[in-house]
């Protein structure tokens, strides 16, 4: 199968535009793409900033080359097929190990797409591109190498300048995403009646106050109402992104808990801008001390997509809820009474 010159030009142009859109979309924000790489197990917090910029730089370089260097289309088409194949392998692994029903990150947060849909797109693109590389075209084999390498290097350098690498602050101590019930041996500690009964301990209506511990949230102290020690006493720590609809729903549920118990001690760790806070609070009804984190502090505290809500008692996690499917029944309506 061969294409006419006009058809070939259209295919190369559309493919180039697709790579450009994909690359630029991952930049807004790049931290979300980095989080996806770590969340799906393809990078660590140390390597994600570098891998993300390398992949984005490769996409942008190929996109510009397919649009402007069509004289050497065979070589750039081969590179495009290779990159699409690598992305397809990534998508297959995501489907196998993670279900692939969440946003794959192929177009960042700008265009949300599931892994099966993105895989189908890649397969169709490869099928369309293959006829372009079946013919021999050695023109410019030598003379195009150095300019191509130089262009690729400049593209990557520009990305590093425009979006500098920022180090992620991984927690010293990790918290299991599974909710845990505190079971303290019989020691001389205070015992209280518990109105909130953990599903795993329905048979036991008493719980002993745990000894103080250090949680991953202990370093966050500067809240909107002043300095607060999250590891002291009873606290609900909510990690919420200010532009996430699932986080807004979680905040509305937290507000319902506030109405049920006026003393419900909620403390929010927001991802976003100060200008977004008032609107988020208004839409959710939530009113609580808050602190705004940057992506380098926020994302390493997650093991799934936000929101995340932790119920702490003296720094001990007695419940951890981390899922987009956040339900009211998962939260206690009342705290233990002293």
Buried (B, 14 or more C-beta within 10 A) or exposed (E): EEBEEEEBEEBBEBBBEBBBBBBBBBBEBBBBBBBBBBBBEBBEBEBBBEBBBEBBBBBBBBBBBBBEBBEBBBBBBBBBBEBBEEBBEBBBBBBEEBEBEBBBBBBBBEEEBBBBBBBBBBBEBBEEBEBBBEEEBEEBEEEBEEEBEEBBEEBBEEBBEEBEEEEBBBBEEEBEEEBBEBEEEEEEEEEBEBEBBBEEBEEEEEBBBBEEBEBBBBEBEEBBEEEBEBBEBBBBBBBBBBEBEBBBBBBBBBBBBBEEEEEBBBBBBBBBEEEBBEEBBEEBEBEBEBBBBEBBBBBBBBBEBBBBBBBBBBBBBBBBBBBBEBEBEBBBBEBBEE
